[in-house]
Amino acid sequence: KYGITPDMVDPFEVVPIINIPGYGDQSAVFMCEKLKIKSPNDKAKLAEAKDETYLKGFTSGIMTVGPHKDMKVSDAKPLIKEEMIANGDAHLYFEPEKRVMSRTNDECVVASTDQWYLAYGEETWQDAVRKHVLNPDMFDAYDPQSLGKYDYTIGWLKEWACTRQFGLGTFLPWDSQWVIESLSDSTIYMAYYTIAHVLQGEDNLNGASGKSPGKVNPEDLTDEVFDYIYRNGPLPENTNIDEGALNKMQSEFRYWYPMDLRVSAKDLIPNHLTMALYNHAAIWDDEPELWPRGYYTNGHVLVDAEKMSKSKGNFLMMDETVNEFTVDATRFACADAGDSLDDANFSRETAVAAIMSLSNEESWIRETLAEGADQLRSSGDLNFMDQVLQNETNRLVNATADCFATMRFRDGLQKGWFEMIIARNEYRSWCQDLGITMHEGVLRKWVESLVVAICPVCPHWSENMWKHLGKEGMIVKAPWPTTDEEDKLLTRQAKFLRDALKNFRAQKGKAKKGWKTASILVSDDYPQWKVDILLWMHDQYDANAGCFPKDFMGSLKKWSSTNITDKKFIKLSMQFASWMKKEVEDVGSMAMEIKLPFDQKAIIVDFEGVIKSQLDLSEVEIISLESDAAGSSVPDKISSNVSPGKPYLWFH
């Protein structure tokens, strides 16, 4: 606290100088209230508040006072800096961004030495890179938080010390007493990957010309040669390199570039990754289509939610992990570890469970499709259960593809493995309860889709299963499963039955002793206050975006207080709208229809056997409150629990 006592600063009044949209002109106060910071001892929250405030203040803040009023902070900051230095009010110095300790446990300071700098802050260079990064058609950061960090780094990165006088590296071409430091020297080497097989070939790390497939000597690789290969320059004169080799390298580069995806660590966003964008923009300034198209970054890896440490005995090497858990189970646990900038957690328990899950599924598939195929249905029309599994397979395969395409492997694993198995288990259970055998065609489609969907995560298991299914070739070369569009009405019908069974089980658990009759009550009509809410929700829903506005619940609260006179219904309306909003997110806008697009009672009647089996009921009565005579005798207290899509199990 630097010896500062309360009497030195109290009463403390915040002086507004910057307005940040969404944060106001007192962003520090806003963040302290948002994060519930109570004292200077809340160090972690204070650090988070500082990072967010500085980022938003710099990128979107507007000056509210002084000669630079109404100017963006990012534009005003360098001007104010120059003015203060010119007036003698400030002195330029450099310090580490945070405390840096050497390997000898000494605190590091910035040395005042001669130095070469890369001027990343040059305005036209900076603007070109920012325009590229913020264009979703040109660049994908895969995460809004990552994109914000790139934007912040572009605004923050100015002069970068790019050389040093010790260590390994490339000599600076115009000043050989300096070596280019590694972060500055390794920013377009991925372009070299595209021609390395022509220059070096295999097993030729030292670049021996005798092993070069293109018969290229290193000393012949002049600037003119690289300009021809990379920059569409003129064919080099007086070169010893065969023209065919030059043309091959040029075409290879043009075939493989731009770099569609670079996978790296979040620590490199403030330096290497952003510098790579700058240096691509410098070399290919007239061909922005060759600049990097996507960066995916991740955090560090924890083991069982703890930082890896030899002293804790939880330090895992890749080879020992593979030997202990197998390759596929290791990959399974890695996929499940997490995809965001937060630290991923490799769980040994998940790896062990993966071994069991993969083994169990292999056994079941073999027993069911190979050995027990004659016990399955193979003809006749598909019943409701068959259609539901078929539809769930379509939905989950498409969802898995979307997850993998956006580098969300945990979500892809959830959809392509766990939810696929849940759908099969549900289908198997329904068939058993109704005494109907499973359908071979539907089941085979599910199995083949499962095996392909999990292949990016568990390729060896999938390859083995592919052969057992009698498929030719390798599964890694097989196309992604062909699917139909999801039938959202069928999804809603299945969800209706699934949720009804879940609620019935809960209602039976709460039933008082002494009941003699079990009745399932259904209703086709909403009360008027719910109809009003549904109509209001229709007006709020953005059909093009497929979502409600961000301030949906706040708007609902205002609407309810104005349009609902009975106060007890205001709370009920909030609960109903919140539940219906979730329904819309699951099945689409059809959830808001005033009349259900399917017959609830018919579904329950068809699945009466399942309901009785799962609830251990000998008999159950199914009553429509509107169309059945027995509906009129149901007490109001009971009937108030029933609404379209939400049947109620009444014990009496």
N, C-alpha and C positions, 0 to 999 in steps of 0.2 A: 504493500500500500504506500510505499515510498515516504513513510513518516507523515503522511497527510492526516490530520485530525478533523473530526466533524466541524469544529468551530471555524476552520479555515474556509469551508465551502458552504456552510448553512447560512441562510436558506438557499438551497440550490435551485436555480431557475434555468430551465433549458432555453437556449437561444436558437430559434428557428432560422436556418440559412438555406436549407435544401428541402424541396418538396419531392417526395417519391410517390408516384401513383400507387394507391392501395395501402400506403404506409403513412401518408400525411407529411406534415412539416416537422414532426417530432418522432422520427423513425426509431430512435433509441428507446423512447418511452413506449412506443407501440410494441417493439420487440420484447421489452422487459415484461409488459403485461401479457403478451401472447404466450411467452414461454414460462410465465409465472416466476420470474427471477426475483428473489427476495433480498439477497445480500451479495456483497463482493465474493463470498465463498462459493457461490454457484458457478464455479469456473467453467465447467463443460457447457452449460447453457449460455454463459457470457461469450464464450468463444464462438458458439453457433450463432448467437445474435450478431456478433461483430462481423462474421463472415457473410451472413445474409445481408446485413445492412450495407456493408461496404460494396458488395456486388451489385445490389439493386441501386444504391446511391450513385455508383459510377456509371452504370449502363443506362439507367432510365431517370435518374434524378435531375431536377431543374433548379438552378440557382434562384433564390428569391430576394436576395439583397446584393448591394454593391454594384460596381460598374459593369459586371457581367450578368446582371439580373436577366432572367428568362432564357439564359443559355444553358445547354446541357452540361452537366458536370464533366463528362468525358471531354468536351470541347474547352470548357473553362479552366480545368485543372492545369494543363500545360501553360496557359497564358498567365495564370496567377503565379505559377512557379517562376516563370521568367521575370515577371514584374518584381517579385520579392527579392530575387537575386540581384536584379539591376538596381533596386533601391537600397541594397545593403541590409535588408531585413532577414535574409536567409543565406545559408551557405550550403553548397552542394556536397553531399557525402554519400557513401554507400555502406549498407549494412546487410547482413543476411536477413531473409524474410522471417526467420525464427532462429532460436538457439541451435547452433551446429557444433557438435563435438567430434573431434578427430579420433582415430583408432588408438591414439595414445592418451585419450581421455582429457585432451586440452580443448578449451573453448576457442572456436575459430573466429577470426575477424577478417574483414576485407582488406587485402593488401593494396597499398597505393603504388601501382607500377604502370609502366607503359603497357598498352594493350590495344589489340585490334578488336573492333566491334562490328557486329552486323546490325544495321539500322532497321530493325523490324518495325519501328514506330513511324517509318516514312509513310506519309499520308496515302498516296495512291496505292502503294503496296498493301498497306493495312486494309484499305477500303475494298480492294479486290478480293482479299482473303475472306474478309467478313461477309461480303456479298455471296461468295461461294458457300460458306458454311451455313448461312441462314436461308439458303435456297433449298427447300426440301426435295426439289427435283434433281439437285446436283450433289447433295451431301446428306448422309444419314448418320446421326450420332446414336441412334437406337434408344436414347433416354433423354427426356427433357432436361434433367439435371446435368447430364454430360454436355448437352448443347449449350446450356448456360455457362458452364465452365470454359468452353471454347470461346464463347463470346467475350467473357470476362478476360481471358488470357490475351486475346487479340487486342483488347483495349489497354491492358496492363503492360504487355511485352514491348519494350522500347529498344534501347541499345543492349545488345547481348555480347558479353566477352566471349569470343569464339576461339581463342588460342591460348596455349600454355607453352612453357619451356621445358617440360619434363614428361616422361611417360611415352607410351606407344601412340602412334597416330601418323597421319599424313602431313608432310611438311607443307607449310603455307607457300603456295607457288611463288609469290613475289617477295617473301621474307623468310628465308630458310632457317633462321634461328628460332622460328616459332613452329609449333605443331598444332594442327586443328584439333580442338577438344572434341571428345566423342559425340556429344549430343548434337554438335553442329555438323559433324562429318558424316553422320549416318542417317540422312534424311531423304535421299532419293536412291539408296542402294537397291531398293526393290526393282528399279528399272534395270539394274544389272542382272537380276535373276532371269530376266526374259532372254538374255543372250549368253548366259554363263555356260550353257551346254554346248555352244558353238566355240567359245573361247577356251574353256578349260576341260569340259567333258567330265568323265567320272574318275575318281581316285587321282586327282591332280590338284591338290590343295595349293601347292607351290607355283602352279601355273607354268609348268615345264612346257615349252613350245613343242617338243617332240610328241607330247600326248594330246595336243590341241586338235580336236576334230576338224576345225576350220583351218588348221595349219597356220595359226596366227602367232607371231612373236610379240611379246609385251611391248617392246620398244617401238613397234609399228602402230601402236594405239595412240595416235595423235589427236589433237583437238578437232582437226578436220574430219577424222574418221568418226569420232563420236557425234559431231554435228550432223554428219550424213545419216548415221543410224538413228539418232534421237530427235534431230531437229529438222529433218527433211532438207538438209543442206546439200550443196553440189557434190557430185562424186569426187572424192579426193584424187588429186593428181600425184603422180610419182609415188604411189603407195605400193607396198609389197603384198598387201592383202588381196586375195582373189576377189574379183567383182561379185562372183556368185556368193561367196561367204558374206560380203558386205550386204548384198541384197537380202540374203536369208536373215541376217541379224535385224535389218530394218523392218522386214515383214513380221518377224517374230515379236519385236517390240510393239508394232502397231496392232498385232493380233491380241496380245495379252493386256495391254494398257487400255483404259486406266485401271488402277488398283481398286477393285470393287469393295474389298473389305480388309481391314487391318485389325487384328485382335491384339490388345495390349493391356497395360495396367493403368489404373486411374492416376497414378503418380506422375505419368508421363504427359498428361494433358497440358500442364503449364510449361512444358519445354519441348521435348522431342517430337510429339505428335503435331503440335501447333507449328513448330519449326518446319516439319515436313510439308505442311500445307503452304507455308511461305516460300520454301525453296522450290517446290513444284511450280508455284505461281511465278517465280523468278525465271526458271529455266524454260518453261512452256507458257510464257506470258501471253502469247497469241493463240494458245490452244487450251482454254480452260477445261475443255472436255477431257483432257488427259490428267487433270488434277485428281487426287484421291476422292473416291465416291462415298466411302464409309469407314468409320472407326468404331469398333466395339471395345469398351473398356470395362474392367472388372476390379473388384477390391482384392484384398489379401485372402489367404485361405486359413481358416481355423480348423482344428481337429477336435471334434466333440465339444464345440463352442468355446474352446480355449486356444490361445495363441500357441503355435508350435514351439516347443522348447526342449532341448536335450535334457535339461535338468528335470523337467516334468515327465520325461519318458514318453512323450506323445509326438515325437518327431518322426514323420513318415517319409521314407524314400519311395520313389515310384516303383522300383523293382520289388521291394519287400511288400508293398501294398498289393501289387498284382499277384505275387506269390501267395499271399494270405487270403485274398478275397476273389481271385480270378480277374481277368481283364474286364469282362462285361459287368460284373458287380461293382468294380471300381469305377467304371464309366457311369454306371447307374447312379452311384452315390455322388459322383461329381456333378452330374446333371441335376440331381436333386438338391445340391448344395446352395444354389441361389444364382441369380442372374444380374442383380442390380450392382450399383457401386458399393453397396454395403459388403462387408467381408463375408465370403462364402463359408459355409460350415460343412466340412466333410465329416459325416457321421459313420462311425464303425458299425453302429447298430443298423443303419440303413443299408450298408454294404452286405451285412449278414442276412438281413431280411430279403435283399434282392436275390441272393443265392437261392433261398427257399422259394421265393415267388416264381423265379424263372424255372426252377426244377419242377415245381408243382404244375405250372401251366404246360410245360412240355409233357409231363405224364398224362394230364387230363386230355390234351389235344390228341395224343397218340391213342389213348384208350377210346376216345369218343369217335374220332374220325377214321382211324385205321382199323382198330379191332372191333369197335361197336357200331360201325356205320350202318349195318343192316338193321339196327334197332331204331334208326331215325326215320322220320317221314321224308319222302322224296317226291310226293305228288300231291295234287289237290291245291285249292286256293290257300293263300297265306291268311292266317287268322290275325286277330288284333295284336297278339303277343309277337308273332313273327314280324309284323309290320313295324312294331315299336323297336325291336332289336335292329332291324334293317335301317330304320330311320336314325337311331342312335349311332350306328356305325358310320353312316354318312356324315352326321353332324360332327362326331368326334374326330374322324379322319380329316375333315376340312379344318376344324379348329386346330388340330395338331400341326397341319401344314402351315397355318398362319403363325403359330407360335415359333416353329423352327425358322421360318423366313425372317422373323424379327428377333432372332437370337434369344428367345425366351424358352430355354431348354427345360427349366423346372416346370413351367406351365405345359410345355409339350409333353413331358413325361406324365403329368397329371391327366391330360386329356387322352394321350395315345396309349397309356398303360393302365393306370389306376381306374379311370372312369370307364374305359372299355371293359375291364374285368367286372366292374360293378354292374354294367349293363348286361353282360352275359350271366352273371350270378342271379340277377333279378329275373331274367328270362327263364333260366333253368328252374328257379324256385316257383315261378308262376306255372310252368308246365307240370312240375311235380304235384303242386297243390290241386291242379285241375285234372290230373291223370292223363295228360296229353304228351306224346313224345315230341322232342324238338325236331325242327325242320333242317334237313341236311344242307340244302342250298344256302339258307340264311346263315347257318352256323359256319359253313365253309367260307362264305364271304367275310364273316366276322374274323375268323382265324387268319385268313390271308391278309386282311387289312391290319390286324394286330401285329403280325410278324413283320410286315413292311414298315409300319409306323414306328416300331421300336428299333428298327435296324440302325438309324443314325446313332443311337445310344448303345445298343447291345448287338453289334454286327455279327459276332461269332454265334450267339444263340440263334439269331434270325437265319444265318446261313445254314445252320444245322437243321432248323425246322423247315426251311425251304426245301431241302432235299427230302425230308420225311413226308412232305406234302406232295412229292412226286414232280416238283417243278424242275425245269431244265435251266441250265446256266446258273449264274451267281445272283443272289438277291440284291447285291449292291448295284447291279446293272439293271434291275427290274424297275419298271415305271412305278410312279406313285399310284396308289389305288384309285381307280375311276369311281366317282360317286355321283349320286343325284343330289339336287338341292334338298336341304332339310325341309321336311313338311312340318311347318311350325304349328299347325293345328294338331297334328298327331303328337308332336312334342308336348303340347299343352294338355292333351288328353292323358298322356302317360304321366305327366307331372301331377295332374288332378288325382289320378288313382294312387300314385306314389305318396303324395301328401296326405290323402285321405286315410290310407293305411297307417301312416305315421301318427296322425292325430287320433285315429281310433284306438291305437295301442295306448296312447297317453290318457285318453278318456276312460278306457277300461281300468287303467291303473288307479284312477281317482274315484271310480264308482264305489258307492256305499254298499255295505253288505245288505242282503235281503232282496235284491232286485230279482224279478222273475222273467222280465221280457227285455230284449235288446232290439231297439229300432234305429235304423239309419234314416235320418231326415234330410231331404234335399229341397232346395228352393230355386225356382227359375227367375224370381223377380227381386230386384234390389228395392229397399225402402227409398222414399223420395230424396232423403238427404244424401244418400250414397249416389243416386242418379245425378244429383246436382254436382257432386264432387267429380264424378267421372266426366261429365260434360265440361267442367272447368279444366280438368286435366287434358282433355282433348285439345282445348284451345292453347294450352301451355306447351304441348308436345311439338318438337321440331321433327317433322317426318323425314326431311332430307338428311339431317344429322343423326336421326335415330336416337334422340335423347331429350331430356328435359333441361331447362336452363339451370345454371349453377345455383341460382337463388330460389330454387323451386320451393323448398320448405319454408323459407322466409315469406315468399309470396303467398303460400297456402295459409300461413298463420294470419296474414293481413286479410286475405279473402274470407277466412272462416270467421274472424271477429266481426266482419261487416255483414256477412250473408247468413250466418247461423245465429238465431236468437237464443236458443236453449244452450246455456253454457256447458252442460254435461256432454253435448254433442260435439263441442269444439275439440275436446281431447280425443273423442272417438274418431272424429274426422281426420285428425292428424295421424292416428294409428292406421286407419283404413287407407289413406292416401300413401303413407309410407310403405305399407304392404303391397298396394297396387303398383307403386313405382318399381318395386323389386320384381313383380310379376312381368311388367312391361320390359324390363331389362333382360328377363329370361326368355320370353316368348314373343316379344314384339308388341306393337300397338293393339293387336286384337284383344289383348287382356283388358282393354278399357271399354270393350263393347258392352252396351247396356243389357243385351241378351247373349247368353253363352252360345257359341256356334256349334255346340255338341250336346248330346242328350246325356246328362249326368246319371240319371236313374238307369238308363240302358247299360252303361258301363258297369255300374255297381251290380246290377242284376247278373250280367255276364260273368263277373268276377266274385259272385257270392261265395263260391267254393273256396277261393283264395282267402277271402275275408274270414270265413268261418274257420278255416284251417290255421291261419296265422294268429287269430284271436282266441282260438279254442272255444268256439261257440257252437252249440248244437243247432240252434235256429236263430235267424235274424229276420226282422221285418223291415221292408224298404218302403218309405212313405214320402210322397211328394206333397209338400204343404199346400200347393195350389190345386192340384188335380185329383188327389186322393181324398176320399171321404174322411179317412182317419186323420188327415192333416188338421181338420177343424178342431179336433179334441186335444191337440198339443198345447200345453200351457204357454202363454206369452213369454214367460221367463225362459223357457226352453227354446222356443222358436226364434228368439232374438239372437241365439248363437249361430243360426243358419243363414247363409247367404249364397248366391250363385258361385259355384266353384269351391265352396267350403261346407261340405256336408257335416252332420253332427251325429255321433253315436249316443243315443239316449237309453239309459238303463232305468227301468221303472217297474 
